[in-house]
Protein backbone atom coordinates (compact mmCIF):
# COMPACT_ATOMS: atom_id res chain seq x y z
CA UNK A 1 0.00 0.00 0.00
CA UNK A 2 1.23 3.49 -0.80
CA UNK A 3 2.20 5.70 2.12
CA UNK A 4 -0.35 8.08 3.64
CA UNK A 5 0.42 11.79 3.83
CA UNK A 6 -0.71 14.10 6.63
CA UNK A 7 -3.83 15.79 5.31
CA UNK A 8 -4.41 19.15 7.04
CA UNK A 9 -7.12 20.14 4.56
CA UNK A 10 -10.18 21.96 5.89
CA UNK A 11 -12.40 19.54 4.01
CA UNK A 12 -12.99 16.94 2.81
CA UNK A 13 -11.47 15.65 5.99
CA UNK A 14 -9.07 12.94 7.04
CA UNK A 15 -10.97 9.73 7.75
CA UNK A 16 -10.06 7.12 10.37
CA UNK A 17 -7.68 4.52 8.95
CA UNK A 18 -9.82 1.71 10.40
CA UNK A 19 -12.83 3.05 8.52
CA UNK A 20 -10.93 3.36 5.26
CA UNK A 21 -9.57 -0.17 5.52
CA UNK A 22 -12.97 -1.69 6.36
CA UNK A 23 -14.55 0.17 3.45
CA UNK A 24 -11.74 -1.01 1.21
CA UNK A 25 -12.27 -4.63 2.24
CA UNK A 26 -16.01 -4.40 1.53
CA UNK A 27 -15.80 -2.08 -1.49
CA UNK A 28 -16.07 -4.70 -4.23
CA UNK A 29 -18.41 -7.09 -2.46
CA UNK A 30 -20.12 -5.79 0.70
CA UNK A 31 -19.98 -8.52 3.37
CA UNK A 32 -19.68 -11.14 0.63
CA UNK A 33 -23.00 -10.21 -1.00
CA UNK A 34 -21.52 -9.79 -4.47
CA UNK A 35 -22.08 -6.04 -4.92
CA UNK A 36 -20.80 -2.77 -3.53
CA UNK A 37 -22.79 -0.46 -1.28
CA UNK A 38 -22.58 2.01 -4.18
CA UNK A 39 -24.48 -0.48 -6.35
CA UNK A 40 -27.17 -1.75 -4.02
CA UNK A 41 -30.73 -0.48 -3.91
CA UNK A 42 -31.46 1.99 -1.15
CA UNK A 43 -34.72 0.07 -0.71
CA UNK A 44 -32.96 -3.21 -0.02
CA UNK A 45 -32.95 -4.89 3.38
CA UNK A 46 -29.15 -4.64 3.52
CA UNK A 47 -29.08 -0.90 2.91
CA UNK A 48 -31.96 -0.34 5.29
CA UNK A 49 -29.79 -1.94 7.99
CA UNK A 50 -26.90 0.39 7.07
CA UNK A 51 -28.86 3.65 7.30
CA UNK A 52 -30.88 2.52 10.32
CA UNK A 53 -27.67 1.62 12.14
CA UNK A 54 -26.14 5.00 11.24
CA UNK A 55 -29.13 6.81 12.73
CA UNK A 56 -29.08 4.65 15.85
CA UNK A 57 -25.37 5.32 16.42
CA UNK A 58 -25.54 9.09 15.89
CA UNK A 59 -28.45 9.18 18.34
CA UNK A 60 -26.26 7.34 20.86
CA UNK A 61 -23.24 9.58 20.29
CA UNK A 62 -25.19 12.82 20.69
CA UNK A 63 -27.78 11.44 23.14
CA UNK A 64 -30.61 12.49 20.82
CA UNK A 65 -34.06 11.90 22.28
CA UNK A 66 -37.23 10.81 20.48
CA UNK A 67 -38.30 14.47 20.46
CA UNK A 68 -35.96 14.95 17.48
CA UNK A 69 -35.88 13.69 13.91
CA UNK A 70 -32.53 12.67 12.41
CA UNK A 71 -32.28 13.27 8.67
CA UNK A 72 -29.60 12.47 6.09
CA UNK A 73 -30.04 14.99 3.27
CA UNK A 74 -28.22 15.97 0.11
CA UNK A 75 -27.07 19.45 -0.88
CA UNK A 76 -24.55 19.81 1.94
CA UNK A 77 -24.79 22.49 4.60
CA UNK A 78 -25.21 25.09 1.84
CA UNK A 79 -28.70 23.83 1.00
CA UNK A 80 -29.54 24.11 4.70
CA UNK A 81 -28.89 27.86 4.46
CA UNK A 82 -32.16 27.89 2.49
CA UNK A 83 -34.07 25.00 4.04
CA UNK A 84 -33.76 26.38 7.58
CA UNK A 85 -35.51 29.72 6.89
CA UNK A 86 -37.99 28.21 4.43
CA UNK A 87 -39.16 25.74 7.08
CA UNK A 88 -38.62 27.54 10.38
CA UNK A 89 -39.04 31.26 9.70
CA UNK A 90 -42.83 31.19 9.15
CA UNK A 91 -45.16 32.52 10.34
CA UNK A 92 -43.29 35.47 11.90
CA UNK A 93 -40.84 35.61 8.97
CA UNK A 94 -38.05 37.10 11.04
CA UNK A 95 -34.91 35.57 12.53
CA UNK A 96 -31.71 36.53 14.33
CA UNK A 97 -28.30 35.62 12.92
CA UNK A 98 -24.93 35.76 14.69
CA UNK A 99 -22.32 36.35 12.00
CA UNK A 100 -18.82 35.11 12.77
CA UNK A 101 -17.43 34.20 9.37
CA UNK A 102 -17.87 33.57 5.66
CA UNK A 103 -20.36 30.70 5.95
CA UNK A 104 -22.52 32.60 8.42
CA UNK A 105 -22.59 35.50 5.95
CA UNK A 106 -23.77 33.13 3.21
CA UNK A 107 -26.53 31.78 5.42
CA UNK A 108 -27.77 35.35 5.95
CA UNK A 109 -28.01 35.92 2.19
CA UNK A 110 -30.38 32.97 1.82
CA UNK A 111 -32.43 33.83 4.92
CA UNK A 112 -33.06 37.35 3.57
CA UNK A 113 -34.80 35.79 0.58
CA UNK A 114 -37.42 34.44 2.98
CA UNK A 115 -37.93 37.15 5.58
CA UNK A 116 -36.46 39.78 7.87
CA UNK A 117 -32.98 39.10 9.25
CA UNK A 118 -31.56 40.85 12.30
CA UNK A 119 -27.79 40.64 12.71
CA UNK A 120 -27.76 40.00 16.45
CA UNK A 121 -23.95 40.16 16.64
CA UNK A 122 -20.97 40.10 14.31
CA UNK A 123 -17.18 40.07 14.46
CA UNK A 124 -16.78 41.50 10.98
CA UNK A 125 -15.14 44.63 12.44
CA UNK A 126 -11.86 42.73 12.94
CA UNK A 127 -12.24 40.30 10.03
CA UNK A 128 -13.85 37.63 12.21
CA UNK A 129 -10.91 36.90 14.51
CA UNK A 130 -13.10 36.61 17.65
CA UNK A 131 -16.50 35.40 18.87
CA UNK A 132 -18.94 38.12 20.01
CA UNK A 133 -20.12 37.74 23.61
CA UNK A 134 -23.17 40.04 23.58
CA UNK A 135 -26.23 39.79 21.36
CA UNK A 136 -28.98 42.17 20.27
CA UNK A 137 -31.78 39.62 20.06
CA UNK A 138 -35.31 40.05 18.69
CA UNK A 139 -37.88 38.85 21.27
CA UNK A 140 -40.30 37.48 18.66
CA UNK A 141 -37.72 35.98 16.31
CA UNK A 142 -38.56 32.59 14.82
CA UNK A 143 -35.06 31.31 15.69
CA UNK A 144 -31.48 32.35 16.36
CA UNK A 145 -28.85 30.99 13.97
CA UNK A 146 -25.13 30.69 14.62
CA UNK A 147 -22.10 28.84 13.24
CA UNK A 148 -20.36 26.91 16.00
CA UNK A 149 -16.91 26.78 14.39
CA UNK A 150 -15.47 29.05 11.72
CA UNK A 151 -13.26 26.99 9.43
CA UNK A 152 -11.67 29.88 7.58
CA UNK A 153 -10.85 32.07 10.56
CA UNK A 154 -10.12 29.45 13.22
CA UNK A 155 -12.62 30.60 15.85
CA UNK A 156 -15.11 28.53 17.83
CA UNK A 157 -17.97 29.06 20.27
CA UNK A 158 -17.00 27.42 23.57
CA UNK A 159 -20.63 27.27 24.68
CA UNK A 160 -24.03 27.85 23.14
CA UNK A 161 -25.35 31.43 22.89
CA UNK A 162 -27.97 32.20 25.52
CA UNK A 163 -31.13 32.99 23.53
CA UNK A 164 -33.98 32.43 26.00
CA UNK A 165 -36.99 30.54 24.70
CA UNK A 166 -36.29 31.18 21.02
CA UNK A 167 -35.22 28.02 19.14
CA UNK A 168 -31.46 27.85 18.61
CA UNK A 169 -30.24 26.75 15.17
CA UNK A 170 -26.62 25.75 14.60
CA UNK A 171 -24.44 25.14 11.58
CA UNK A 172 -22.04 22.67 13.22
CA UNK A 173 -20.37 21.53 10.02
CA UNK A 174 -16.73 21.87 11.04
CA UNK A 175 -16.79 20.80 14.68
CA UNK A 176 -19.68 18.39 15.07
CA UNK A 177 -18.71 15.30 17.12
CA UNK A 178 -15.47 16.90 18.34
CA UNK A 179 -16.92 17.05 21.87
CA UNK A 180 -20.20 16.38 23.69
CA UNK A 181 -23.05 18.87 23.29
CA UNK A 182 -26.51 19.08 24.84
CA UNK A 183 -28.82 18.60 21.87
CA UNK A 184 -31.80 19.60 24.02
CA UNK A 185 -30.58 23.21 23.89
CA UNK A 186 -31.23 23.29 20.15
CA UNK A 187 -34.19 23.49 17.85
CA UNK A 188 -32.12 22.32 14.89
CA UNK A 189 -28.50 21.32 14.22
CA UNK A 190 -27.11 20.74 10.76
CA UNK A 191 -23.68 19.75 9.48
CA UNK A 192 -22.08 18.80 6.21
CA UNK A 193 -20.46 15.37 6.47
CA UNK A 194 -17.13 16.23 4.89
CA UNK A 195 -15.60 18.21 7.75
CA UNK A 196 -15.68 15.64 10.56
CA UNK A 197 -17.99 12.75 9.70
CA UNK A 198 -17.25 11.31 6.28
CA UNK A 199 -17.00 12.06 2.55
CA UNK A 200 -18.81 14.94 0.87
CA UNK A 201 -22.36 14.41 -0.34
CA UNK A 202 -24.58 14.44 2.73
CA UNK A 203 -25.78 16.77 5.46
CA UNK A 204 -26.90 15.57 8.86
CA UNK A 205 -29.95 17.43 10.19
CA UNK A 206 -31.22 17.00 13.76
CA UNK A 207 -34.51 18.86 14.16
CA UNK A 208 -37.02 19.06 16.98
CA UNK A 209 -40.26 17.42 15.88
CA UNK A 210 -42.40 20.27 17.24
CA UNK A 211 -40.71 22.68 14.82
CA UNK A 212 -41.80 20.62 11.83
CA UNK A 213 -45.28 22.09 12.28
CA UNK A 214 -43.92 25.36 10.91
CA UNK A 215 -43.06 23.95 7.49
CA UNK A 216 -45.51 25.46 4.95
CA UNK A 217 -47.46 22.91 2.93
CA UNK A 218 -46.78 24.79 -0.30
CA UNK A 219 -43.00 24.40 -0.01
CA UNK A 220 -41.30 22.66 -2.90
CA UNK A 221 -41.31 18.99 -1.98
CA UNK A 222 -37.61 18.39 -1.49
CA UNK A 223 -37.23 21.56 0.59
CA UNK A 224 -39.78 20.42 3.19
CA UNK A 225 -38.34 18.79 6.32
CA UNK A 226 -41.67 17.06 6.93
CA UNK A 227 -41.39 15.12 3.69
CA UNK A 228 -37.96 13.79 4.62
CA UNK A 229 -39.02 12.98 8.17
CA UNK A 230 -42.09 11.04 7.00
CA UNK A 231 -39.96 9.12 4.52
CA UNK A 232 -37.03 8.38 6.89
CA UNK A 233 -34.58 10.25 4.62
CA UNK A 234 -35.69 8.02 1.74
CA UNK A 235 -38.00 10.32 -0.23
CA UNK A 236 -35.47 10.05 -3.05
CA UNK A 237 -32.26 8.06 -3.41
CA UNK A 238 -30.02 9.25 -0.56
CA UNK A 239 -26.24 9.63 -0.72
CA UNK A 240 -25.91 5.92 -0.04
CA UNK A 241 -22.14 5.50 0.07
CA UNK A 242 -21.53 8.69 2.06
CA UNK A 243 -24.08 7.58 4.67
CA UNK A 244 -22.42 4.16 4.81
CA UNK A 245 -19.04 5.77 5.60
CA UNK A 246 -20.67 8.12 8.12
CA UNK A 247 -22.06 5.06 9.86
CA UNK A 248 -18.61 3.51 10.03
CA UNK A 249 -17.22 6.74 11.50
CA UNK A 250 -19.94 6.72 14.16
CA UNK A 251 -19.03 3.15 15.10
CA UNK A 252 -15.35 4.12 15.24
CA UNK A 253 -16.17 6.96 17.65
CA UNK A 254 -18.27 4.70 19.87
CA UNK A 255 -15.56 2.04 19.88
CA UNK A 256 -13.00 4.63 20.99
CA UNK A 257 -14.91 6.00 23.97
CA UNK A 258 -17.44 8.37 22.42
CA UNK A 259 -17.36 12.14 22.32
CA UNK A 260 -15.90 12.75 25.78
CA UNK A 261 -12.84 10.68 24.88
CA UNK A 262 -12.69 12.44 21.50
CA UNK A 263 -12.75 15.83 23.23
CA UNK A 264 -9.74 14.88 25.34
CA UNK A 265 -7.78 13.80 22.26
CA UNK A 266 -8.74 16.94 20.36
CA UNK A 267 -7.77 19.23 23.23
CA UNK A 268 -4.38 17.53 23.52
CA UNK A 269 -3.72 17.83 19.77
CA UNK A 270 -4.73 21.48 19.68
CA UNK A 271 -2.61 22.27 22.75
CA UNK A 272 0.48 20.82 21.06
CA UNK A 273 0.04 23.10 18.09
CA UNK A 274 -1.04 26.25 19.94
CA UNK A 275 1.86 25.83 22.39
CA UNK A 276 4.26 25.69 19.44
CA UNK A 277 2.77 28.94 18.16
CA UNK A 278 2.73 30.72 21.53
CA UNK A 279 6.25 29.61 22.48
CA UNK A 280 7.84 30.69 19.20
CA UNK A 281 8.78 34.15 20.45
CA UNK A 282 6.38 35.78 18.02
CA UNK A 283 7.74 34.02 14.92
CA UNK A 284 4.42 32.22 14.60
CA UNK A 285 1.39 34.32 15.51
CA UNK A 286 -2.10 32.96 16.07
CA UNK A 287 -4.70 34.57 13.83
CA UNK A 288 -7.64 34.33 16.26
CA UNK A 289 -8.34 35.59 19.76
CA UNK A 290 -6.81 33.19 22.30
CA UNK A 291 -10.06 32.59 24.20
CA UNK A 292 -11.92 31.77 20.97
CA UNK A 293 -9.42 29.45 19.30
CA UNK A 294 -10.83 26.51 17.40
CA UNK A 295 -10.00 22.91 18.31
CA UNK A 296 -10.44 21.90 14.69
CA UNK A 297 -8.88 24.66 12.56
CA UNK A 298 -5.64 26.23 13.79
CA UNK A 299 -4.83 29.45 11.91
CA UNK A 300 -1.55 31.35 12.17
CA UNK A 301 0.85 33.67 10.37
CA UNK A 302 4.59 33.96 9.89
CA UNK A 303 6.59 37.22 9.88
CA UNK A 304 6.02 37.78 6.15
CA UNK A 305 3.92 36.53 3.26
CA UNK A 306 7.11 35.33 1.55
CA UNK A 307 7.97 33.15 4.55
CA UNK A 308 4.43 31.78 4.61
CA UNK A 309 4.74 30.72 0.96
CA UNK A 310 8.10 29.10 1.69
CA UNK A 311 6.71 27.36 4.78
CA UNK A 312 3.79 25.90 2.83
CA UNK A 313 6.02 24.81 -0.06
CA UNK A 314 8.57 23.09 2.17
CA UNK A 315 5.82 21.50 4.24
CA UNK A 316 4.29 20.11 1.06
CA UNK A 317 7.61 18.55 0.12
CA UNK A 318 7.53 16.71 3.46
CA UNK A 319 4.03 15.33 2.80
CA UNK A 320 2.13 17.88 4.88
CA UNK A 321 -0.86 18.69 2.64
CA UNK A 322 -3.53 21.38 2.84
CA UNK A 323 -1.74 23.94 5.05
CA UNK A 324 -2.38 26.98 2.88
CA UNK A 325 -4.83 29.37 4.53
CA UNK A 326 -8.10 30.23 2.83
CA UNK A 327 -7.63 32.58 -0.11
CA UNK A 328 -9.65 35.29 1.66
CA UNK A 329 -7.27 35.53 4.65
CA UNK A 330 -3.99 33.91 3.62
CA UNK A 331 -1.56 32.64 6.23
CA UNK A 332 -1.43 29.02 7.37
CA UNK A 333 -4.28 26.76 8.49
CA UNK A 334 -3.90 23.31 10.01
CA UNK A 335 -7.20 21.45 10.24
CA UNK A 336 -6.92 18.68 12.81
CA UNK A 337 -10.31 16.99 12.79
CA UNK A 338 -11.23 13.97 14.89
CA UNK A 339 -9.45 11.41 12.73
CA UNK A 340 -6.28 13.44 12.23
CA UNK A 341 -3.53 11.53 14.07
CA UNK A 342 -1.61 12.98 16.99
CA UNK A 343 1.63 11.88 15.34
CA UNK A 344 0.81 14.23 12.47
CA UNK A 345 0.50 17.20 14.82
CA UNK A 346 3.77 16.21 16.49
CA UNK A 347 5.47 16.03 13.09
CA UNK A 348 4.16 19.48 12.13
CA UNK A 349 5.37 20.98 15.43
CA UNK A 350 8.84 19.53 14.79
CA UNK A 351 8.83 20.94 11.26
CA UNK A 352 7.79 24.38 12.57
CA UNK A 353 10.73 24.39 14.98
CA UNK A 354 13.20 23.41 12.24
CA UNK A 355 11.76 25.94 9.80
CA UNK A 356 12.08 28.74 12.36
CA UNK A 357 15.72 27.79 13.06
CA UNK A 358 16.56 27.78 9.34
CA UNK A 359 14.66 30.95 8.49
C-alpha positions in Angstrom: 0.0 0.0 0.0 1.2 3.5 -0.8 2.2 5.7 2.1 -0.4 8.1 3.6 0.4 11.8 3.8 -0.7 14.1 6.6 -3.8 15.8 5.3 -4.4 19.1 7.0 -7.1 20.1 4.6 -10.2 22.0 5.9 -12.4 19.5 4.0 -13.0 16.9 2.8 -11.5 15.7 6.0 -9.1 12.9 7.0 -11.0 9.7 7.7 -10.1 7.1 10.4 -7.7 4.5 9.0 -9.8 1.7 10.4 -12.8 3.1 8.5 -10.9 3.4 5.3 -9.6 -0.2 5.5 -13.0 -1.7 6.4 -14.5 0.2 3.4 -11.7 -1.0 1.2 -12.3 -4.6 2.2 -16.0 -4.4 1.5 -15.8 -2.1 -1.5 -16.1 -4.7 -4.2 -18.4 -7.1 -2.5 -20.1 -5.8 0.7 -20.0 -8.5 3.4 -19.7 -11.1 0.6 -23.0 -10.2 -1.0 -21.5 -9.8 -4.5 -22.1 -6.0 -4.9 -20.8 -2.8 -3.5 -22.8 -0.5 -1.3 -22.6 2.0 -4.2 -24.5 -0.5 -6.4 -27.2 -1.7 -4.0 -30.7 -0.5 -3.9 -31.5 2.0 -1.1 -34.7 0.1 -0.7 -33.0 -3.2 0.0 -33.0 -4.9 3.4 -29.2 -4.6 3.5 -29.1 -0.9 2.9 -32.0 -0.3 5.3 -29.8 -1.9 8.0 -26.9 0.4 7.1 -28.9 3.6 7.3 -30.9 2.5 10.3 -27.7 1.6 12.1 -26.1 5.0 11.2 -29.1 6.8 12.7 -29.1 4.6 15.9 -25.4 5.3 16.4 -25.5 9.1 15.9 -28.4 9.2 18.3 -26.3 7.3 20.9 -23.2 9.6 20.3 -25.2 12.8 20.7 -27.8 11.4 23.1 -30.6 12.5 20.8 -34.1 11.9 22.3 -37.2 10.8 20.5 -38.3 14.5 20.5 -36.0 15.0 17.5 -35.9 13.7 13.9 -32.5 12.7 12.4 -32.3 13.3 8.7 -29.6 12.5 6.1 -30.0 15.0 3.3 -28.2 16.0 0.1 -27.1 19.4 -0.9 -24.6 19.8 1.9 -24.8 22.5 4.6 -25.2 25.1 1.8 -28.7 23.8 1.0 -29.5 24.1 4.7 -28.9 27.9 4.5 -32.2 27.9 2.5 -34.1 25.0 4.0 -33.8 26.4 7.6 -35.5 29.7 6.9 -38.0 28.2 4.4 -39.2 25.7 7.1 -38.6 27.5 10.4 -39.0 31.3 9.7 -42.8 31.2 9.2 -45.2 32.5 10.3 -43.3 35.5 11.9 -40.8 35.6 9.0 -38.1 37.1 11.0 -34.9 35.6 12.5 -31.7 36.5 14.3 -28.3 35.6 12.9 -24.9 35.8 14.7 -22.3 36.4 12.0 -18.8 35.1 12.8 -17.4 34.2 9.4 -17.9 33.6 5.7 -20.4 30.7 5.9 -22.5 32.6 8.4 -22.6 35.5 5.9 -23.8 33.1 3.2 -26.5 31.8 5.4 -27.8 35.4 6.0 -28.0 35.9 2.2 -30.4 33.0 1.8 -32.4 33.8 4.9 -33.1 37.3 3.6 -34.8 35.8 0.6 -37.4 34.4 3.0 -37.9 37.2 5.6 -36.5 39.8 7.9 -33.0 39.1 9.3 -31.6 40.8 12.3 -27.8 40.6 12.7 -27.8 40.0 16.4 -23.9 40.2 16.6 -21.0 40.1 14.3 -17.2 40.1 14.5 -16.8 41.5 11.0 -15.1 44.6 12.4 -11.9 42.7 12.9 -12.2 40.3 10.0 -13.8 37.6 12.2 -10.9 36.9 14.5 -13.1 36.6 17.7 -16.5 35.4 18.9 -18.9 38.1 20.0 -20.1 37.7 23.6 -23.2 40.0 23.6 -26.2 39.8 21.4 -29.0 42.2 20.3 -31.8 39.6 20.1 -35.3 40.0 18.7 -37.9 38.8 21.3 -40.3 37.5 18.7 -37.7 36.0 16.3 -38.6 32.6 14.8 -35.1 31.3 15.7 -31.5 32.4 16.4 -28.9 31.0 14.0 -25.1 30.7 14.6 -22.1 28.8 13.2 -20.4 26.9 16.0 -16.9 26.8 14.4 -15.5 29.0 11.7 -13.3 27.0 9.4 -11.7 29.9 7.6 -10.8 32.1 10.6 -10.1 29.4 13.2 -12.6 30.6 15.9 -15.1 28.5 17.8 -18.0 29.1 20.3 -17.0 27.4 23.6 -20.6 27.3 24.7 -24.0 27.9 23.1 -25.4 31.4 22.9 -28.0 32.2 25.5 -31.1 33.0 23.5 -34.0 32.4 26.0 -37.0 30.5 24.7 -36.3 31.2 21.0 -35.2 28.0 19.1 -31.5 27.9 18.6 -30.2 26.7 15.2 -26.6 25.8 14.6 -24.4 25.1 11.6 -22.0 22.7 13.2 -20.4 21.5 10.0 -16.7 21.9 11.0 -16.8 20.8 14.7 -19.7 18.4 15.1 -18.7 15.3 17.1 -15.5 16.9 18.3 -16.9 17.0 21.9 -20.2 16.4 23.7 -23.0 18.9 23.3 -26.5 19.1 24.8 -28.8 18.6 21.9 -31.8 19.6 24.0 -30.6 23.2 23.9 -31.2 23.3 20.1 -34.2 23.5 17.8 -32.1 22.3 14.9 -28.5 21.3 14.2 -27.1 20.7 10.8 -23.7 19.8 9.5 -22.1 18.8 6.2 -20.5 15.4 6.5 -17.1 16.2 4.9 -15.6 18.2 7.7 -15.7 15.6 10.6 -18.0 12.7 9.7 -17.2 11.3 6.3 -17.0 12.1 2.6 -18.8 14.9 0.9 -22.4 14.4 -0.3 -24.6 14.4 2.7 -25.8 16.8 5.5 -26.9 15.6 8.9 -29.9 17.4 10.2 -31.2 17.0 13.8 -34.5 18.9 14.2 -37.0 19.1 17.0 -40.3 17.4 15.9 -42.4 20.3 17.2 -40.7 22.7 14.8 -41.8 20.6 11.8 -45.3 22.1 12.3 -43.9 25.4 10.9 -43.1 23.9 7.5 -45.5 25.5 5.0 -47.5 22.9 2.9 -46.8 24.8 -0.3 -43.0 24.4 0.0 -41.3 22.7 -2.9 -41.3 19.0 -2.0 -37.6 18.4 -1.5 -37.2 21.6 0.6 -39.8 20.4 3.2 -38.3 18.8 6.3 -41.7 17.1 6.9 -41.4 15.1 3.7 -38.0 13.8 4.6 -39.0 13.0 8.2 -42.1 11.0 7.0 -40.0 9.1 4.5 -37.0 8.4 6.9 -34.6 10.3 4.6 -35.7 8.0 1.7 -38.0 10.3 -0.2 -35.5 10.0 -3.1 -32.3 8.1 -3.4 -30.0 9.3 -0.6 -26.2 9.6 -0.7 -25.9 5.9 0.0 -22.1 5.5 0.1 -21.5 8.7 2.1 -24.1 7.6 4.7 -22.4 4.2 4.8 -19.0 5.8 5.6 -20.7 8.1 8.1 -22.1 5.1 9.9 -18.6 3.5 10.0 -17.2 6.7 11.5 -19.9 6.7 14.2 -19.0 3.2 15.1 -15.3 4.1 15.2 -16.2 7.0 17.6 -18.3 4.7 19.9 -15.6 2.0 19.9 -13.0 4.6 21.0 -14.9 6.0 24.0 -17.4 8.4 22.4 -17.4 12.1 22.3 -15.9 12.7 25.8 -12.8 10.7 24.9 -12.7 12.4 21.5 -12.7 15.8 23.2 -9.7 14.9 25.3 -7.8 13.8 22.3 -8.7 16.9 20.4 -7.8 19.2 23.2 -4.4 17.5 23.5 -3.7 17.8 19.8 -4.7 21.5 19.7 -2.6 22.3 22.7 0.5 20.8 21.1 0.0 23.1 18.1 -1.0 26.3 19.9 1.9 25.8 22.4 4.3 25.7 19.4 2.8 28.9 18.2 2.7 30.7 21.5 6.3 29.6 22.5 7.8 30.7 19.2 8.8 34.2 20.4 6.4 35.8 18.0 7.7 34.0 14.9 4.4 32.2 14.6 1.4 34.3 15.5 -2.1 33.0 16.1 -4.7 34.6 13.8 -7.6 34.3 16.3 -8.3 35.6 19.8 -6.8 33.2 22.3 -10.1 32.6 24.2 -11.9 31.8 21.0 -9.4 29.5 19.3 -10.8 26.5 17.4 -10.0 22.9 18.3 -10.4 21.9 14.7 -8.9 24.7 12.6 -5.6 26.2 13.8 -4.8 29.4 11.9 -1.6 31.4 12.2 0.8 33.7 10.4 4.6 34.0 9.9 6.6 37.2 9.9 6.0 37.8 6.1 3.9 36.5 3.3 7.1 35.3 1.6 8.0 33.1 4.5 4.4 31.8 4.6 4.7 30.7 1.0 8.1 29.1 1.7 6.7 27.4 4.8 3.8 25.9 2.8 6.0 24.8 -0.1 8.6 23.1 2.2 5.8 21.5 4.2 4.3 20.1 1.1 7.6 18.5 0.1 7.5 16.7 3.5 4.0 15.3 2.8 2.1 17.9 4.9 -0.9 18.7 2.6 -3.5 21.4 2.8 -1.7 23.9 5.1 -2.4 27.0 2.9 -4.8 29.4 4.5 -8.1 30.2 2.8 -7.6 32.6 -0.1 -9.7 35.3 1.7 -7.3 35.5 4.7 -4.0 33.9 3.6 -1.6 32.6 6.2 -1.4 29.0 7.4 -4.3 26.8 8.5 -3.9 23.3 10.0 -7.2 21.4 10.2 -6.9 18.7 12.8 -10.3 17.0 12.8 -11.2 14.0 14.9 -9.4 11.4 12.7 -6.3 13.4 12.2 -3.5 11.5 14.1 -1.6 13.0 17.0 1.6 11.9 15.3 0.8 14.2 12.5 0.5 17.2 14.8 3.8 16.2 16.5 5.5 16.0 13.1 4.2 19.5 12.1 5.4 21.0 15.4 8.8 19.5 14.8 8.8 20.9 11.3 7.8 24.4 12.6 10.7 24.4 15.0 13.2 23.4 12.2 11.8 25.9 9.8 12.1 28.7 12.4 15.7 27.8 13.1 16.6 27.8 9.3 14.7 31.0 8.5 
